[in-house]
Amino acid sequence: MISTQQYLDLLATDFTIIRYLAAKLKESDLDYKPTPKQRTTLELLQYMSYAFDTTAVAIVTGDASVWGSRSEAAKSLVLADFDTTMAAQELNLHTWFKQLSAEQLAEEVDMFGVKSRAMHFMNMLKWVTSYKMQLFLYMKSIGYHHLNTMNVWAGIDGEM
């Protein structure tokens, strides 16, 4: 069984690594798009700047309508604001998650399928990790060839 604090620590690690990777980006990298139908690097950052907190709000309240307004607001995010935005989002996630009792975490809600709130939060951990990896792969494709496993999983520069 994973504790609330262990869950939040796992989230914090991935948020730290996402912020660490994004800090390496340059403005000239933001228009990169792996294929015509994928997001640009900037659009990926903009999405990550609200998606996790918004998902938490939807899980806790059962109301997914917050997606539209937050998606629109994120379109004005610039690289210089990404770190602070992600830090604030992480604090919000902690607040949302910690306010739930064990009974509330066990309640089922219909968000991308009917599951307990706890399972929805566990799925969010997978999403955070997936988007962290997507950012890493974008950066490798852009030309950050020096990045390696240590960067994406430990959030440090160094040899493997």
C-alpha positions in Angstrom: 0.0 0.0 0.0 1.3 3.4 -0.9 0.9 6.3 1.5 -0.4 9.7 0.6 3.1 11.1 1.3 4.8 8.5 -0.9 2.4 9.3 -3.8 3.0 13.0 -3.4 6.8 12.4 -3.3 6.6 10.5 -6.5 4.7 13.3 -8.1 7.2 15.9 -6.8 10.1 13.9 -8.3 8.6 14.0 -11.7 7.6 17.6 -11.4 11.1 18.5 -10.4 12.5 16.6 -13.4 10.0 18.2 -15.8 11.0 21.7 -14.6 14.7 20.7 -14.7 14.4 19.6 -18.4 12.3 22.6 -19.4 14.9 24.9 -17.9 17.4 23.6 -20.5 15.2 24.7 -23.4 15.8 27.8 -25.4 13.3 30.1 -27.1 14.5 28.8 -30.5 13.4 25.2 -29.5 9.7 26.1 -28.8 8.5 25.8 -32.4 9.8 22.2 -32.8 7.1 19.7 -33.7 8.1 16.0 -34.3 5.3 15.5 -36.9 2.7 17.9 -38.4 -0.1 16.5 -36.1 1.8 16.7 -32.8 2.1 19.6 -30.5 5.0 22.0 -30.7 7.4 22.1 -27.7 5.7 25.2 -26.5 2.2 23.7 -26.8 3.5 20.6 -24.9 4.7 22.9 -22.1 1.5 24.9 -22.2 -0.5 21.7 -21.9 1.6 20.4 -19.0 1.2 23.8 -17.2 -2.4 23.1 -16.4 -3.3 19.5 -17.2 -2.4 17.8 -14.0 -4.0 20.3 -11.6 -7.1 20.4 -13.8 -7.3 16.6 -13.7 -7.1 16.7 -9.9 -9.9 19.3 -9.8 -12.0 17.1 -12.0 -11.3 14.0 -9.9 -12.0 15.7 -6.6 -15.1 17.6 -7.7 -16.4 15.2 -10.4 -16.6 18.3 -12.7 -14.6 18.1 -15.9 -15.9 21.5 -17.2 -12.8 23.2 -15.8 -10.8 21.9 -18.8 -12.0 24.5 -21.3 -11.2 27.7 -19.5 -7.8 26.4 -18.2 -6.9 25.2 -21.7 -7.6 28.6 -23.1 -5.7 30.4 -20.4 -2.6 28.2 -20.9 -2.2 29.4 -24.5 -0.6 32.6 -23.1 2.1 30.8 -21.2 5.7 31.6 -22.2 8.8 29.6 -21.4 10.0 32.1 -18.8 6.8 31.4 -16.7 6.8 27.6 -17.0 8.9 26.9 -13.9 6.7 29.0 -11.6 3.5 27.7 -13.2 4.6 24.1 -12.6 5.6 24.8 -9.0 2.2 26.4 -8.3 0.5 23.5 -10.0 2.4 21.0 -7.9 1.3 22.8 -4.7 -2.3 22.8 -5.9 -2.1 19.0 -6.5 -0.8 18.5 -2.9 -3.7 20.6 -1.6 -6.3 18.8 -3.6 -5.0 15.3 -2.8 -4.4 15.9 0.9 -8.0 17.2 1.5 -9.5 13.8 0.6 -10.3 11.3 3.3 -9.7 7.6 2.7 -13.5 7.2 2.1 -13.4 9.9 -0.5 -10.4 8.4 -2.2 -12.3 5.1 -2.4 -15.4 6.7 -3.9 -15.9 6.0 -7.6 -16.2 8.8 -10.1 -16.7 8.8 -13.8 -13.6 10.5 -15.3 -12.2 8.7 -18.3 -14.0 5.6 -17.0 -15.5 4.8 -13.7 -12.8 4.2 -11.0 -12.1 5.2 -7.5 -10.6 8.6 -7.0 -7.4 6.9 -5.8 -7.1 5.0 -9.1 -7.7 8.2 -11.1 -4.9 9.8 -9.1 -2.6 6.7 -9.7 -3.4 7.1 -13.5 -2.4 10.8 -13.2 1.0 9.6 -12.0 1.4 7.6 -15.2 0.4 10.7 -17.2 3.0 12.9 -15.5 5.7 10.4 -16.2 4.6 10.0 -19.8 4.6 13.7 -20.5 8.0 14.0 -18.8 9.3 11.3 -21.2 7.6 13.1 -24.1 9.4 16.3 -23.2 12.7 14.4 -23.0 12.2 12.8 -26.4 11.3 16.2 -28.0 14.6 17.6 -26.5 16.6 14.6 -27.9 15.0 15.2 -31.3 15.7 18.9 -31.2 19.4 18.2 -30.7 20.1 17.8 -27.0 22.1 14.7 -27.7 24.0 14.9 -24.4 20.8 14.2 -22.4 20.7 10.6 -21.1 18.9 8.3 -18.7 20.3 10.3 -15.7 18.6 13.5 -17.0 15.1 11.9 -17.5 14.9 9.6 -14.4 17.1 11.3 -11.9 17.0 14.9 -13.0 20.7 15.4 -13.0 23.5 15.9 -15.5 26.0 13.1 -15.6 27.2 10.0 -17.2 25.1 6.9 -17.1 
